């Protein structure tokens, strides 16, 4: 617990130390920018926390189902393979469907992926890993492109403000990783890993 708090503190300190100096080209930051950035960072942090949440105990859950090391490796390979194959298609799909809809699809895919983890059935677990891999591709491509598009085209905020938003975005991702690992450890220690169905 203490180690995790130290790690979160280090993330915040490193973020503050590496903040880009305010650009002289920005005379005044628009008031609407603060609300825009806050909404985006909250949404991003929740979505990336969902991605981090599945990681620490996925292997242990599959092992609790009695799956062999090779079967678990194949499940992980399916997830990473889905992300690799579908990742090239996701960006074009986001341009056609819309980034906001793709972000909502991300949420649905993660709900589906988490739901499948409660079934000790090989086919269901494979579909869950495909859904999770596809969602990861959406998370690490569509969200950033949505941010840039909304920032520049729709709101016409100064481009120099993007670097600070990206910095905050990844700092929040690291803090979410630490927080979710702590919270899942507490749950696993108190409840244990066992199939619901």
C-alpha positions as CSV (number, residue, x, y, z in Angstrom):
1,X,0.0,0.0,0.0
2,X,2.8,2.4,0.9
3,X,4.7,1.5,-2.2
4,X,1.6,2.3,-4.4
5,X,1.1,5.7,-2.7
6,X,4.8,6.5,-3.3
7,X,4.4,5.5,-6.9
8,X,1.3,7.7,-7.3
9,X,3.1,10.6,-5.7
10,X,6.1,10.1,-8.0
11,X,3.7,10.2,-11.0
12,X,2.3,13.6,-9.9
13,X,5.8,15.0,-9.1
14,X,7.2,13.9,-12.5
15,X,4.1,15.4,-14.2
16,X,4.6,18.7,-12.5
17,X,8.4,18.8,-13.2
18,X,7.9,18.1,-16.9
19,X,5.0,20.5,-17.5
20,X,5.7,22.5,-20.6
21,X,6.2,26.2,-19.9
22,X,3.3,28.4,-20.9
23,X,3.6,29.4,-24.5
24,X,4.0,33.0,-25.2
25,X,1.7,32.6,-28.2
26,X,-1.2,32.0,-25.9
27,X,-2.3,35.4,-24.7
28,X,-5.4,34.1,-22.8
29,X,-6.7,30.6,-22.3
30,X,-10.4,30.4,-23.3
31,X,-12.7,29.7,-20.3
32,X,-14.4,26.9,-22.2
33,X,-11.1,25.1,-22.6
34,X,-11.0,24.2,-18.8
35,X,-14.4,22.5,-18.9
36,X,-13.6,20.7,-22.2
37,X,-10.3,19.4,-20.9
38,X,-11.8,18.3,-17.5
39,X,-14.6,16.4,-19.2
40,X,-12.2,14.7,-21.6
41,X,-9.8,13.7,-18.8
42,X,-12.5,12.3,-16.6
43,X,-13.8,10.2,-19.5
44,X,-10.3,9.1,-20.5
45,X,-9.3,8.2,-17.0
46,X,-12.4,6.1,-16.4
47,X,-12.0,4.3,-19.7
48,X,-8.3,3.6,-19.2
49,X,-9.0,2.5,-15.7
50,X,-11.3,-0.2,-17.1
51,X,-8.4,-1.3,-19.3
52,X,-6.0,-1.5,-16.4
53,X,-8.6,-3.1,-14.2
54,X,-8.7,-6.3,-16.2
55,X,-5.0,-6.9,-16.3
56,X,-3.6,-7.8,-12.8
57,X,-5.8,-10.9,-12.2
58,X,-6.8,-12.1,-15.6
59,X,-4.2,-14.8,-15.6
60,X,-5.1,-15.9,-12.1
61,X,-8.8,-16.0,-13.0
62,X,-8.1,-18.2,-16.0
63,X,-5.9,-20.5,-13.8
64,X,-8.7,-20.7,-11.3
65,X,-10.9,-22.1,-14.1
66,X,-8.4,-24.9,-14.5
67,X,-7.0,-23.7,-17.8
68,X,-3.4,-24.8,-18.6
69,X,-0.5,-22.4,-19.1
70,X,-0.7,-23.0,-22.8
71,X,-4.5,-22.3,-23.0
72,X,-4.1,-19.1,-21.0
73,X,-1.2,-18.0,-23.4
74,X,-3.5,-18.7,-26.4
75,X,-6.3,-16.6,-24.8
76,X,-3.8,-13.7,-24.4
77,X,-2.6,-14.2,-28.0
78,X,-6.2,-14.0,-29.2
79,X,-6.6,-10.7,-27.4
80,X,-3.4,-9.2,-28.7
81,X,-4.0,-10.6,-32.2
82,X,-7.4,-9.0,-32.3
83,X,-5.9,-5.7,-31.3
84,X,-3.2,-6.0,-33.9
85,X,-5.5,-7.1,-36.8
86,X,-8.4,-4.8,-36.0
87,X,-6.3,-1.9,-34.9
88,X,-5.5,-1.0,-38.5
89,X,-9.2,-1.0,-39.3
90,X,-10.4,0.9,-36.3
91,X,-9.1,4.4,-37.3
92,X,-10.9,4.3,-40.6
93,X,-14.0,3.0,-39.0
94,X,-13.9,5.9,-36.5
95,X,-13.7,8.4,-39.4
96,X,-16.8,6.7,-41.0
97,X,-18.9,6.1,-37.9
98,X,-17.7,9.0,-35.7
99,X,-15.3,9.1,-32.8
100,X,-18.0,9.6,-30.2
101,X,-19.8,6.5,-31.3
102,X,-16.6,4.5,-31.4
103,X,-15.9,5.6,-27.8
104,X,-19.3,4.3,-26.8
105,X,-18.6,1.1,-28.7
106,X,-15.4,0.8,-26.6
107,X,-17.5,0.9,-23.5
108,X,-19.9,-1.8,-24.8
109,X,-17.0,-4.0,-25.9
110,X,-15.4,-3.8,-22.4
111,X,-18.7,-4.6,-20.7
112,X,-18.9,-7.6,-23.1
113,X,-15.3,-8.6,-22.4
114,X,-15.8,-8.3,-18.6
115,X,-19.0,-10.3,-18.7
116,X,-17.4,-13.2,-20.6
117,X,-14.8,-13.5,-17.9
118,X,-17.5,-15.0,-15.6
119,X,-18.0,-18.1,-17.8
120,X,-15.7,-21.1,-17.6
121,X,-16.3,-21.8,-21.3
122,X,-13.5,-21.8,-23.8
123,X,-15.5,-20.3,-26.7
124,X,-17.0,-17.6,-24.5
125,X,-13.6,-16.7,-23.1
126,X,-12.2,-16.4,-26.7
127,X,-14.9,-14.0,-27.7
128,X,-14.2,-12.0,-24.6
129,X,-10.5,-11.7,-25.5
130,X,-11.5,-10.6,-29.0
131,X,-13.8,-8.0,-27.6
132,X,-11.1,-6.8,-25.1
133,X,-8.5,-6.6,-27.8
134,X,-10.8,-4.6,-30.1
135,X,-11.6,-2.3,-27.2
136,X,-7.9,-1.7,-26.5
137,X,-7.4,-0.7,-30.1
138,X,-10.2,1.8,-29.8
139,X,-8.9,3.2,-26.5
140,X,-5.4,3.9,-27.8
141,X,-6.4,5.4,-31.1
142,X,-9.9,6.9,-31.2
143,X,-9.8,8.8,-27.9
144,X,-6.7,10.8,-28.9
145,X,-8.0,11.5,-32.4
146,X,-11.3,12.7,-30.9
147,X,-9.4,15.0,-28.6
148,X,-7.3,16.6,-31.4
149,X,-10.4,16.9,-33.7
150,X,-12.6,18.5,-31.0
151,X,-9.7,20.7,-29.7
152,X,-8.7,22.2,-33.1
153,X,-11.6,22.0,-35.5
154,X,-14.7,22.3,-33.3
155,X,-13.6,24.5,-30.5
156,X,-10.6,26.2,-32.2
157,X,-8.5,26.2,-29.0
158,X,-4.8,27.1,-29.3
159,X,-2.8,24.1,-30.5
160,X,-0.1,24.8,-27.9
161,X,-2.6,23.6,-25.2
162,X,-2.7,20.1,-26.6
163,X,0.7,19.1,-25.2
164,X,-0.4,19.9,-21.6
165,X,-3.6,17.9,-22.2
166,X,-1.7,14.9,-23.5
167,X,0.7,15.1,-20.5
168,X,-2.2,15.1,-18.0
169,X,-3.8,12.3,-20.0
170,X,-1.0,9.9,-19.6
171,X,-0.3,11.0,-16.0
172,X,-3.9,10.2,-15.2
173,X,-3.4,6.8,-16.9
174,X,-0.5,5.9,-14.7
175,X,-2.3,7.0,-11.6
176,X,-5.4,5.0,-12.7
177,X,-3.1,1.9,-13.2
178,X,-1.8,2.2,-9.6
179,X,-5.2,2.9,-8.1
180,X,-6.9,0.0,-9.9
181,X,-4.2,-2.4,-8.9
182,X,-4.6,-1.4,-5.3
183,X,-8.4,-1.6,-5.4
184,X,-8.4,-5.0,-7.1
185,X,-5.8,-6.3,-4.6
186,X,-8.1,-5.3,-1.8
187,X,-11.1,-7.0,-3.4
188,X,-9.2,-10.2,-4.2
189,X,-7.8,-10.4,-0.7
190,X,-11.2,-10.0,0.9
191,X,-13.4,-12.0,-1.6
192,X,-11.0,-14.2,-3.5
193,X,-11.1,-15.3,-7.1
194,X,-14.0,-17.6,-8.0
195,X,-16.4,-18.0,-10.9
196,X,-19.8,-16.4,-10.5
197,X,-21.6,-18.7,-12.9
